[in-house]
Amino acid sequence: MKVRQKSDDKRLIHFDFLRVISMTFVLLGHVLQRYYVVGFTNTLGFTILYSVSLSLFFFTSGYFIKRCKTLKELGVYLFKLIATYLFPAYLFTVLSIFLLPRFAEFNFSYWMNELYLRTDTFYWFFLTLFFINAFIAIVYYLMTLIIKKPGLKWDLIKFLLTLVCVSAYAQVFVYIYQQPELGPATLASNQLLYYLPLSFIGFSLCIFTPYYKNYKHLKLIRILLFVVSTTSYIIALSFFPDWLGGLNGSFLDIFYRILGSIAGVVSYYLLALFLARFSLIKSLSRIAKYSGPLYLVHVFLIRLIYEYMPRPTVFDQTTILFICLWTILFYLGSLATTILLVEFPITNMLLFGNFKHQWRDKKLIANK
């Protein structure tokens, strides 16, 4: 029993470390695209951040989608998703509309319409997470009602049936994406179609991990996979340095970037597996529990601050040094603000929908 607990703790550490990398990349990207030179989003530097930042979040979130065995478990899980994803996204959207000067030009009704038709204006990330996680959890629960036998064969059948359902689900958002009166930003259809494969890969990894984790050549396979994935990722970065702009291109432009993101996520995942053994990484990974709230807090803060401290017009050495220091200070300040809001039970519940004032690592393990 002790050996199993040790293994589970290690598993959580490397996923938490991925969250830390992701939240860091997201925050750095948001700050630098506002305060660094115009056109920074079209550079390789931004691409290195953007190509895997949210992809790591969706991959990790997909791994922890609950495989419910009872209707009660499914109901509780869906309520938790609503409380921690939909509620905070809507709340921070409302706060943005009323408190940020940039949204004062139009009335509340206009922005509520934008919330669904131009979802990427606000907190599309949480909305997309809900749409993905909720659907996969529901479908897999239905598969367990149909197929109750354990074993690799039956898990593979459930996986394939779930894959068929997820593919059909994606077609709904393809339809929305292609409709002129709706378009890619409606319900963040473009984002869901991009990140759905990454979430499903994470979910699939969780299903099949028990079957290969004791394979004697696993270390060698991981090394080879790391070399292949890292090489593929570097090639993708080299050929597609303008990652953000390319997501508005042709189907192949977007498809190649999805493959690049998957390769990057695999590389970071394997790297995190190796680094999880070090005490420094274990300590650093503890802040991963603030990753979701940090996303909400830092986006709100950066929009607020940018109203009063716009982008510099001259980029000499002094300005670049200032931007570097400002980025570090904003990261630490956003993190400190988030920790304060999360650790205070009332704000944790009112702002982030967290009804239990503690980090439940063991509960995440039990859900598997």
N, C-alpha and C positions, 0 to 999 in steps of 0.2 A: 504493500500500500504506500509506503514512504517513497519507493522508487517511482511509482506512478505519479505521485504528487510533484516530485522533482521534475519529471518530464513535462507535466502540464504547466508548471511555472515557467519553464524554459520556453514553451510554446507561446505563452502569453507575453513574455518579454520580447521576443522577436516581432510579434505583431504590434506590440506597443511601440517598439522602436520605429517601425514603419509609420505609425501614426505621428510620431515626433518629426520624422523626416518630412512627411506630408504637410503637417501644419506649418513647419518652418518654410518650406518651399512656397506654399500658398501665400503666406504673409509677406515674404520677401518679394514675390512677384507683384502683389498688390501695391506695395509701397514703391518699388522701383518703377513700375509702369506709370506712376503718377509723378514721381519726383526726379527720375533720371531723364536723359535726353529724349526728345521727341522721336518716335520711331523705335524705341527700345524693344517694343513687343515684336518687332520683325527681325530681331537679332538672335544669334545662337545662344547668347547668355540667357535671354528670357526663355528660349526654347528648352534649355536644360532644366529650368525650374518648372515650366508649364507642362512639359510633355509627360511628367509622372506625378505631379503634385496631387491633383485630385484622383488620378488613377490609383494611387496607393490607398487612398481613403476608400474608394469603391471596392477595390480588391479585398481589403481588410474587412470592410463591412459585410461583403458577400460571404466571407468565411464564417462570420458569426451570425448569419441568418439562422433563426431557430428552426430546427426540424421537429415540428410539433407532432405529438402522438395522439393528443386528445383535442376535442373541440374547445375545451376550457383553456388549454395551453395556447391554442391559436388565438383565442379571443383576448387573452391577457397580453400576448405578444403584439397583436395589432393595436391594442390600446396603448401599449408602451411606445410603439412607433408614432402614433398620433400625438401623444403627449410630448415626445422628445424631438420630433421632426416637424410635423405640420404646425403644431401650436407655436413653437418658438419662431418658425419662419414667418408665420402670419403676424405675430406680435412685433417682431423687429421690423417688419414691413410697415406696420402702422406707426411705430415709433419714428421710423425714418421719414414717413410722409409728414408727420406733424412737427418734428423737431429739426429736420435738416433743411436749410434754406434752399437747396437745389431742387426740392420738390414743392416749393411754395407757389410755383407759377400756375399749377392746375389744382383743382379741388380733389377731395377724397375719392369721389366716385370715379373720376378719371383714372386715378392711380390704382384703384381696385380692378378696373378693367385691364390696366396694364399688367397687373399681377398675373393674369392668366394668358394674355395675348403677347406680352413681352416679358416673360417670366425671368429672363436673365437680367432684367433691370434690378431685381431684388434678390431674394435668397433662394434661387433655383436649386442650389446644391441639396438642401434638406428636402425639398419637394421631390426631386428626382430619387433621392435615397429611399423615400417612402414608397414611391411608385414601384421601384425595383424590389426592395426587400419584402414588402407586403405581398406582392404577386407571387414571388418565388416561394414564400412561406406557405401561402394558401395552396398553390399547386402541389407542392411536395406533400402537404398534409393529405390532400385528396389521393395522391399516389399511394400513401401508406394505408389508406382505407381499402384500396383496390389490391395492393400487393403487401401482404403481411409477413411473408417469409423472410428470414434474415439470410445473409450471405452475399458474396460478391456478385453472383449471377443476378440476384433479384435487385440488388442495389444498382447494378448497371442498367437493368430494365427501367427502374424508377428514374434513373438519371436521364436516359434517352427519352422517356415520355415527358419528363419535365422540360427537357431541351426543346422538344416539339412545341409544347405549350408556350414557352418563353419566346420562341421564334414567331409563333402566331401573335403573341402579345405585342411584339415589336412592330408588326405590320399595322397595328392601330396607330402608332406614332409615326410610321412612315406615311400613312394616309394624311395625318394632320400636317406633317412636314411639307407635303406636296400640294396642299390646298392653298390657292392664292389668297383666300380670305382669312386664312389662319396663319400658316407659315411655320418655319423652323423654331421660332422662339415660343410659340404657344405651348403652354404646359412644359416648357423646356424640352420639347421633343428632340431637338438636335443633341442636347446633352444626354438624354436618356439613351438614345440610339448609340452614342459614342461609348458610354460607360457601362451599359448593360452587359456586354461581353466580359468586361473585367470583373464585374460583380459575380457573374455566373462562373467564371474561372475560380474565383475565391471560394464560392459555394461548393463547386465540384471537388476542389482540393480537400475540403473538410470531409466530404463523403468518403473519399478513397484513401485518405491518409492512413487509417488503421490497417489497410491491406498491404502497404508497401514500406511502412516506417521501420520494419525489422529486416528488410532485405539486405543481405550481406554486402552487396555491391552499391549500396545507396550513396555512399560518400563519393565514389568515383563518378556515378551518374550525375550527381549534383555539380561536381567540378566541371564535367563536360558540358552540362546544361548551362552553367554560368558562363563558360567561354563562348558558347554559341549565342546565348541571349545577349551578352554584353557586346559581342561583335556586331550582332544585328542591330542593337540599339545605337551604337556609334555610327553605323552606316546610315541608319534612319536620320540621325541628327545631322549628318554631313550632307545628305541629299535634300533634307527638308528643314532648313534652319528657321524658316518663317512658319512656325507651328500654328500660331493663332490665326494668322491670315489664311493659311492653307485650309483651315476648317470651313472656310466659306467657298472653297473651290469645288472641283468636280468630285464625283463619287470615288474615283481612284485616288485622288489627293487625300481625301478623308480616310479611305480604307488603309492606305499605306501608313498614315499617322496612327491609326488604331493599332496596327501591327507593331509599329515602333513603340507605342505606349505599353503594349503587352510585353514586349521584349525588355523594356526598361523596368517594368514592375517585377518580372521574374528575376532580373539581376539584383535588384534591391532586396527582394525577398530572400534570395540565397545568401546575399551578403549579411543580411540581418540574422539569419540562422547561425552564421559563423560568429558574428560579433556578440550574440546574446550571452555568451559564456563569460564575458568580461564584466567586472563589477561596476566600472564606469558606465557602461551601457545599461546595466540593470538600474542604476540610480537615475540616469537620465530618462529612462523609459517611464518613470513614474508620472511624469507630467502629461503622458498621453491621455489620461482620463479627462483632461481639460480641452482636448482637441476640438470636439464639437462646439461647445460654448465659445471657445476662442475664435472660431470662424465667424460666429455671429457678432461677437464683441468687436473684433478688429476691423471688420468691414464697416460697421457703424462708425467707429472712431476715425478711420482713415477718411471716410466721406465727410465727416464733421470737420476734421482738422484741415482738409484740403480746401474747404470753403474760405478759410482765413489764412492759410499758408500755401499759396499756389506754387506751381513748378518754377524753379529758378530760370532766368533768361540767359545767364552766362555760366558756362561750365568750365571754370578754370580749376586748378588743383585745390584751392580753398573750398570751392563749392562741392567738388567731388568728395573731399574729406568730410565736409558737413553732411552730405547725403549718407555716407557710410555710417557716421556716428548717429545720425537721426534714425536710420533704419534699425540699428541695434537698440537704441533707446525706445523706439516705438514697439519693437518686438517685446522687450522686457516690460514696458509699461502695459501693453495689451495683455500679456500673460499675467502680470500682477493683478490687473483689474479683473480678469476672468477668474483667477484663483479666489479673490476676495468675494466675488459674486457667487461662485459655486460653493465655497465653504460656508457661506452664511445661509442657513436653511431656507429662510423666507425668499430671498432673491433666487436661490437655486430652484425653488419650486415655481415661483411666479414668472421667471424669465426663461428658464430652460426646461420646465416640465419634469424636473427630477424630484420625485416624491420621496426618495430615500437618500438621506444625506450621508452617503459613503460610496466608495468605489468597490464594486462587487466582482472582483476577479474570480473568486471561487464559484460564484453563481454562473458566470460565463462558462466555466469549465463544466459545471453540472448540466448546462443546457445541451452539451454535446453528448 
